[in-house]
Amino acid sequence: MLRTFRYISCNKTASAQKLSIPFFSRNCNTRSVSSYSSTTSSNHSVNRDEIAKFAAMADQWWNPEGDLGPLMKINPLRVSYIRNKVTERFGIDNSSPLPFQGLSILDVGCGGGILSESLCRLGGSVSGIDACESNIIISKEHAKSDPLLSNSLKSGQLNYTYCMAEELVLQGKKFDVVCALEIIEHVNNPQEFVNTLRKLVKPGGCIFMSTLNKTLKSYLLAIVGAEYVLRWVKPGTHDWNSFLSPSSLHSYLTAPIPDEAASHHFHVVDTSGIIFNPLRSTFELSRDEDAV
């Protein structure tokens, strides 16, 4: 097993009530890609250095052999996971060709649109946002190259916006599903970032987050192995000190938001990992508690 991600799905309580968190011992993690000021700001969690890092790799989003190729390889598995959890949450027939039809979905830190395009193909009304303008340009251009997605852009079913999640909160936007995959370790203030995500979810909606676990194993495999040995991603892409432990992420997701109603409460419903199996050269879901 060479590389692992942790996925966590959380449901928002439909009404203001005492938060109930089911017992489980699995680890969960998160990661985010929304940041653009090297110093913490009172109104956003963006880190300018991280944005510059991803801007330099913007032309690699759709290159399966490039620096961001691993995200393309894991995308089918993570889309399947999201599909299963969303259809279960909203009581939708999972066999439907367009199970997300009628649902509003936000992809925070959408990058080149890898996840956004897949969710749109499932019928969702998808809004992809990123604090890196280069990523938004790449997302739009790639979608235009596909007739179906091009029509979705024209109709507004798929839209990409250069902005921060905090701006959507100020606009009063709400979504059935909010995704922040491979993002949170790139922001300045993880708690504030998670609070922002929670404010963007409609009552009864859900959040999906993913990241690399903060363990010695993650340092050896995700940084030493993936960046310097296998060269899956450019050296320096990740900072192990910014990784989050599962317990930290759980705390962020369930902590009270100052001066906010209990309607922003969530409970964790599932935590799963994604591992790379070198023997099969495939990515697979895992329940390994020590997954990277």
N, C-alpha and C positions, 0 to 999 in steps of 0.2 A: 504494500500500500504506500504510494508515494505522495499523494496529496489528498487532503480532506477539507471539506467545507462543512459548516454546521448551519442547518436551516431551522428557523423557529417560526411557527405560525401562532398568532394571537387573535382572539376574538374580542370585539368590543361589546360590553354589556349593553343591552338594548335600553336599559333604564338606570336611573341613579340608585344603586344598591350596594351593599357591602361586597367588596371584591372577593371572589372565591377562586383560589388557585389550587387545582388538583395536584396531589402529590406525585412526583416523579423524580427519578434520580439521574435522568439523562442530562448531558451537557448541551448547552445551546450557545450560539454565538452570532455575532452580527458584524456587518461591515458596511461602510457607506462612502459615497463618492461626491458628497456635496460640500464644498468648502472653498472660500477664496480670500481669506485674509489671514496673514501669518500670526496675527494677534486676535485673541478672542474678542468678539463684539457682542454687545448687548442684544442685537437683533438678528444675528445670524451665526452659524457655526462653520462657515466656509473658511478653508485654509488656502491661501494664495499659492503656497509652494506645491501643494498637492494638485491644484488645478493646472499649474504650469507643467507638472510632470505628465499629466494625462493629455494635455494639449499637444505635447511633443510626440505622443503616440497616437494621435487621432486618426492618422491614415492607416493604422494597423487594425482597426476594429473588425473589418471583414476579411482579414487575411488569416486563413486557418493555420498557417505556418508562422505567423508573426508573433509579436510580443503578447498580444491579447488573444491568441488562438485558443488557449485553454477555456476561455469563457464561451467560445462557440461550441467547444466539445461537450461542456457540461450543460449547455442550454436545454437540449431535449429532455434530460432527466429532471431538471428543475421545473420546466414547464409542466411536465407530467405530474410532479408533486403538487404544484400550485393548482392545476386542474382538478386533481382528486380532492384537495382540501376545500376548494371554493365550491365545487358542486355539492360536496357533503354539507357545507355550512349553509348554503342557500337552498338546499333541497332540489337541485337540478339534476336532470337525467344526464349522467356522465357519458352516455353513448351518443348524445346529440352531436351533430357535426359543428354546431355553433353554441356550445354550452354557456359562453360568457355573454351572449346576446342580451342586451338590456342592462348590463352591469357597467358602472363607471370604474375605471382602473387608473391608478397613478403609479408611474414608474419613476422613482426618485433616483437621480444619478443614472440616467438611462444610457449614458455612453453613446455608442454608435447605433443603438436601437435594436440590439439583438433580442432582448426579452420583449420589448414593446411590440415588435413586429409579430412575434409568435402569439402574444396575447390578443392582438388585433385579429389575427387569422382565426382565432377561436370565437370571434364575434364581439369581443369587448370594445367599449368606447374608451380608447387608451390615450392618456396624456403622458408624454415623456418629457421630463424636465432635467436640465443639467446646468451646473454653474460654470461649465466650460463651453464657450460659444462654438469652438471648433467641433465639439462632439455633436452639437445640434445641427450644424451644417452637414456633417457626414451622415447623420440620421436621415435628414430630409432627402439628400441626394440618393442614398441607397434605396429608400422607399419609392422614390420616383422611378427607379429602374424596373419596378415590378408593377404590371398593370393593375392588379387587385389593390395593392397598397397605395398606388398612386391615386386611385379613385377614393380610397379611404382618406387620404390626405385632403383631397378636394372636398369631400363631404363633411370633414371634421371628425370622422370616427377615429382617426389617428392624427394626433397633433404633437408637435415638438416645440418646446419653448425654452429659451435661454433665460433661466431665472432660478431663484432659490426657493426651497420649500416654504420658508417663512413668508415669502411674498404671497403665496396661495392662501395662507392662513389669514393674512390681512384682507384678502379679497373675499373671504368667507367661503372658500371652496371646500367641498366635502366629496368623498369617494367611497364606493362600496369596498374596494380593495386597494390597499397601498403596499407597494413593493419597494424595498430598499435593500437590494442584493449587492454584496461586495462593495459596501459603501462606508460603514460607520467608523472603521479605523482610519479613515481619511479626513475626519472632521475634527474641529477644535474642541468642541464641547459635546461629548456623546449624550449626556443627559438632556441637554437642551434640544439636541437634534431629535432624539426619540420623543420628547414632549411635543415637538412640532409635528412629527408623523402622527401621533395620537390625535391631535386636534384636527387632522385632515380626514379622519375616518368617520363615516356615517354611523349612527347607532345600529348595532347589529352587524357591522362590517368587520373586516379583518386586516391584519398586517402580516407581511412576510418579510423576514430579514435573514441575512446570512453573512458569515465572516469566517475567518480562521481563528481557531481556539488559541488561547495564550498558554502554551505549554512548551517544555523543552523539545518535545516531538515536533511541534509546529515550527520551531526555529530551525531544527535540523532538516526537516523535509520541505517546508514551504519557502524558506529563505536560502539556506545553504544548498539544498537539493534542487529546488525549482529554479532559483535565480542564478546560481553559480555553477552547478554541475550539469543539470539537464538543459539550462538556458531556455526554459519554457517562457519566462518573462524577463524583462530587462532588470539587471542588478540594481537594487535600490528602490524597486517598485513598492516594497513593503517595509514597514518599520515594526519590528516585533514588539517594541515598547508600546505601540498603539493598538495592539491586538486586545481583544476583550475576553475575559473568562465567561463561561455560561452564566455563572451566578451574578456577575456584574450586569450582563444584559438583562437578565430576569428582573434585577432590581430597577434598572432604568425603565423597563416596560410597565412595571406595577407601582412605581413610586407616585405618591400624590403630586399633582401639578399645582404649584402655589396659585392661590386665587382663582382656581378653576373648579367647576362642578364635578361631581362624581361621574358624570356622563363620559369622562375620558378614561374610565377604568377599563382595564383589559384583564383577561386571564389566558395563560398559556395553554394551548390545547395539544401541541405536538412539538417535539424537537427531534430532528433527524440529521444525520451526517451524510456527506457525499465523499466517497473514497475512490482513488484511482487504483485499479487492479492491473499491475504491470504484466501479469501472465496473460490476461485476456485483452489488455489494452483498452479497457472500458471503465467508465465511471459508474458507480453503484451506490445505492442508499445503504447506510450503515447505522446500527444502533450502538456502536462502539462508544463507550463513555469517554474514552481518552482520544477520540478522533481529533485530528488537527483542526 
